[in-house]
Amino acid sequence: MKWIKLKPLFLIFLMAAVVVSCSKGEKSAQTQEAKVAVNKPLVTRSSTVTLNATIEAVDLQNRTFTLKDESGNTQVLKVKNPDVPLEKLKAGMPVQMTISQKELYYVSAPGAETPADEKIADVKSTEGTEGQVISITKTQTQTFTVQSVDVEKRMITLAGEDGSPFELQVQPDVANLDKLKAGDKIVDKSIQVVTVSFK
């Protein structure tokens, strides 16, 4: 298992989950920071999931710990902050995880630099009032190049960072598809917070 893996851009077009399209004229901290191209498609999505798990192992030297969820899947998480009390975690300890994720998909304005990951909207996880909490933040940025757009069929062809092309069916929720052109750069920025709560 890879928890809620930071998703590639195509999921935002294919899935019918909590999708919000920003219309013409709207301005937000996200769009200003990202320097999006005017009137181009822009989509944000957020999700939160809570799972029960058990500590499988703790490696104090490498500052990692391994979690196993109720389905038997495992994941190794690294804690970079030296102030986090990793020594309080013990093998066999039951914990609860809250995975909160926010994704921003936009067409970059010509010549604009991709902003730092921390500059997209904050992702806040739900934390219990009892016990102790360890939060781990994961970030990812991917860029895709538009090769062709079929507005009538709502199909686009993108090339990944390795140059491999693939076709996508674009959801009706995504506005301004007719403004998307070959050569446009679509940026997928994701921030995920994994919060581990224990007593």
C-alpha positions in Angstrom: 0.0 0.0 0.0 1.1 3.5 -0.6 -1.6 5.3 1.4 -3.2 8.0 -0.6 -0.4 8.2 -3.1 0.2 11.6 -4.6 -1.9 11.3 -7.7 -0.9 12.0 -11.3 -2.7 14.7 -13.1 -5.0 12.5 -15.1 -7.0 11.5 -12.0 -8.4 15.0 -11.6 -9.9 14.8 -15.1 -11.2 11.2 -14.7 -12.6 11.1 -11.2 -15.8 12.7 -10.1 -14.5 13.6 -6.6 -14.8 17.0 -5.0 -13.7 19.1 -8.0 -13.9 22.8 -8.2 -13.2 24.8 -11.4 -12.2 28.4 -11.0 -14.1 30.7 -13.4 -12.9 33.8 -15.3 -12.1 36.7 -13.1 -11.7 34.8 -9.8 -8.5 35.5 -7.9 -7.1 33.6 -4.9 -3.9 33.1 -3.0 -3.4 29.9 -5.0 -3.7 31.5 -8.5 -1.6 34.5 -7.5 1.2 32.3 -6.2 1.1 29.9 -9.1 1.0 32.6 -11.7 -1.5 30.7 -13.8 -2.2 31.6 -17.4 -5.3 33.8 -17.7 -8.6 32.0 -18.6 -6.9 28.6 -18.8 -8.4 25.6 -16.9 -7.6 25.5 -13.2 -8.7 22.8 -10.8 -8.2 22.2 -7.1 -9.1 19.1 -5.1 -8.9 18.1 -1.5 -9.5 14.9 0.5 -9.2 13.5 4.0 -9.2 9.8 5.0 -8.7 8.3 8.5 -7.3 4.7 9.0 -6.4 2.5 11.9 -2.9 1.0 12.0 -0.3 -0.6 14.1 3.4 0.3 14.6 5.4 -2.5 13.0 8.9 -1.2 13.7 10.8 1.9 14.7 14.3 2.8 13.5 15.6 5.6 15.7 19.0 5.9 13.8 17.4 6.5 10.4 14.3 8.2 12.1 11.8 6.1 10.3 8.8 4.0 11.5 6.8 1.3 9.7 3.0 1.2 9.9 0.6 -1.7 9.0 -3.0 -0.9 8.4 -6.0 -3.0 9.1 -5.8 -4.7 5.7 -2.2 -5.7 6.3 -0.5 -3.2 4.0 2.6 -1.4 5.3 4.3 1.9 4.8 7.6 3.3 6.0 7.5 7.0 7.0 10.5 9.2 7.6 10.5 11.9 10.3 13.0 14.7 9.4 12.3 17.0 12.3 14.7 16.0 15.2 12.3 17.5 17.8 9.6 14.9 17.1 9.6 12.3 19.9 10.0 9.3 17.7 11.3 7.3 20.7 7.7 7.3 22.1 6.6 4.9 19.3 6.9 1.2 20.1 6.3 -1.9 18.0 2.8 -3.2 18.4 1.4 0.2 19.4 -2.1 0.9 17.8 -2.4 4.3 16.1 -4.8 6.3 14.0 -3.8 8.0 10.8 -5.4 11.0 9.1 -4.2 11.5 5.6 -5.1 15.0 4.3 -4.2 16.0 0.7 -4.6 19.1 -1.4 -3.9 19.2 -5.2 -3.6 22.1 -7.5 -3.6 21.7 -11.3 -3.0 24.8 -13.5 -1.6 26.0 -16.8 1.6 27.9 -16.1 1.8 31.4 -17.5 4.5 31.8 -20.2 7.9 32.2 -18.6 6.6 31.8 -15.1 8.6 29.8 -12.6 7.0 27.0 -10.7 6.4 28.2 -7.1 7.8 26.4 -4.1 5.7 23.5 -2.8 4.9 25.4 0.5 3.3 28.2 -1.5 0.2 26.3 -2.4 -2.7 26.4 0.0 -2.0 25.0 3.5 -3.2 21.5 4.1 -4.6 21.0 7.6 -5.1 17.6 9.0 -7.7 16.6 11.6 -6.0 16.0 14.9 -7.6 14.4 18.0 -7.6 16.3 21.3 -6.3 13.3 23.3 -2.9 11.7 23.1 0.0 12.8 21.0 0.5 13.5 17.3 3.2 13.2 14.7 2.6 14.9 11.3 4.6 14.2 8.2 4.4 16.3 5.1 4.9 15.0 1.6 5.1 17.2 -1.5 5.3 16.5 -5.2 5.3 18.6 -8.4 4.8 17.2 -12.0 4.7 19.1 -15.3 2.9 17.9 -18.4 2.9 19.4 -21.9 -0.3 19.7 -24.0 0.2 18.1 -27.4 -3.4 18.4 -28.8 -6.9 19.3 -27.7 -10.2 18.1 -29.1 -12.7 20.5 -27.5 -15.8 18.8 -29.0 -14.9 15.3 -27.7 -13.3 16.8 -24.6 -10.1 14.8 -25.2 -6.6 16.0 -24.6 -3.2 14.5 -25.4 -0.4 15.2 -22.9 3.3 14.3 -22.7 4.8 13.5 -19.4 8.2 14.6 -18.1 9.7 11.6 -19.9 8.1 12.7 -23.2 5.6 9.8 -23.3 2.2 10.9 -24.7 -1.1 9.8 -23.3 -4.8 10.7 -24.0 -7.3 11.8 -21.4 -11.1 12.4 -21.3 -11.7 15.7 -19.6 -14.5 16.0 -17.1 -17.4 18.4 -17.8 -16.5 20.2 -14.5 -13.3 21.6 -16.0 -14.0 25.0 -17.5 -12.2 26.9 -20.3 -11.1 23.8 -22.2 -11.3 25.8 -25.4 -8.5 28.0 -24.1 -6.1 25.1 -23.7 -3.5 25.0 -26.6 -0.8 22.8 -27.8 2.5 23.7 -26.0 0.7 24.8 -22.7 2.4 23.5 -19.6 0.1 21.9 -17.0 1.5 21.8 -13.5 0.3 19.3 -10.9 1.3 20.3 -7.4 0.3 18.2 -4.4 0.8 18.4 -0.7 -0.1 15.5 1.6 0.0 15.5 5.4 0.0 12.1 7.2 -1.0 12.6 10.9 -0.3 9.7 13.2 -2.2 10.0 16.6 -1.3 7.8 19.6 -1.8 7.8 23.3 
